[in-house]
Amino acid sequence: MIDLPENVKVIALPKEVHLPGNRVSYDSTYRQQSNTVTAIRRFELRLSGNLCTPEDDKEFRPIKRDILKDLKAQIIYQPMDTSQQ
């Protein structure tokens, strides 16, 4: 959760991401209420044991790229012009 100052306007939030899968899934949502922005991310990994195998790593590689892209997503904001008030 990020609380922004009153004189800051949010221009854009990252898009929601939903990556369903049989053994790995990832979801992220971004919400704004007033000047508070909340990011919720959920990662679920379903393995048959306690360790990832090299085969698991190869299978999960495409979703890892998409997750990393989402983790780098940015909130775009700008200060509001208060000189007009």
C-alpha positions in Angstrom: 0.0 0.0 0.0 1.3 3.4 -0.9 -0.1 6.7 0.5 0.6 9.5 -1.8 0.5 13.2 -0.8 -2.7 15.1 -1.5 -1.1 17.2 -4.2 -0.2 14.2 -6.3 -2.5 12.9 -9.1 -2.3 9.3 -10.3 -2.2 9.2 -14.1 -2.0 5.4 -14.6 -1.8 2.2 -12.7 -0.3 -1.0 -14.0 -2.7 -3.4 -15.7 -3.9 -6.4 -13.8 -2.1 -9.6 -14.6 -3.7 -13.1 -14.4 -1.4 -16.0 -15.3 -3.2 -19.3 -14.6 -1.5 -22.6 -14.9 -1.7 -26.2 -13.7 1.3 -26.1 -11.4 2.1 -22.4 -11.1 -0.2 -19.3 -11.2 0.2 -15.6 -10.5 -2.3 -12.8 -10.2 -1.8 -9.1 -9.5 -4.3 -6.3 -9.1 -3.8 -2.6 -8.5 -6.4 -0.3 -7.0 -6.7 3.4 -6.1 -8.9 4.8 -3.4 -8.4 8.5 -2.9 -4.6 8.9 -2.6 -3.9 5.4 -1.6 -2.7 2.8 -4.1 -2.9 -0.9 -3.2 -1.1 -3.6 -5.1 -2.1 -7.2 -4.4 0.1 -10.0 -5.8 -0.6 -13.7 -5.4 1.9 -16.5 -6.4 1.0 -20.1 -6.1 3.4 -23.0 -6.8 2.2 -26.6 -6.7 5.1 -29.0 -6.7 5.1 -32.8 -6.0 8.1 -32.4 -3.6 10.1 -29.8 -1.7 12.4 -28.8 -4.6 12.1 -27.6 -8.1 13.7 -29.9 -10.7 15.5 -28.7 -13.8 12.4 -29.8 -15.7 10.2 -27.6 -13.4 12.5 -24.7 -14.1 12.3 -25.1 -17.8 8.5 -25.3 -17.6 8.2 -22.2 -15.3 10.6 -20.0 -17.3 7.9 -18.3 -19.5 5.7 -17.4 -16.6 8.8 -16.2 -14.6 9.4 -13.6 -17.4 5.8 -12.4 -17.2 6.0 -12.1 -13.4 9.2 -10.2 -13.5 7.7 -7.8 -16.0 4.8 -7.2 -13.7 7.1 -6.7 -10.7 8.8 -3.9 -12.6 5.5 -2.2 -13.5 5.2 1.5 -12.4 2.6 3.8 -11.1 2.6 7.0 -13.2 1.8 10.1 -11.2 2.4 13.8 -11.3 2.2 16.7 -8.9 -1.0 18.8 -9.3 -0.7 22.5 -10.2 -1.7 24.2 -6.9 -0.9 27.7 -8.2 -4.3 27.9 -9.8 -6.2 27.7 -6.5 
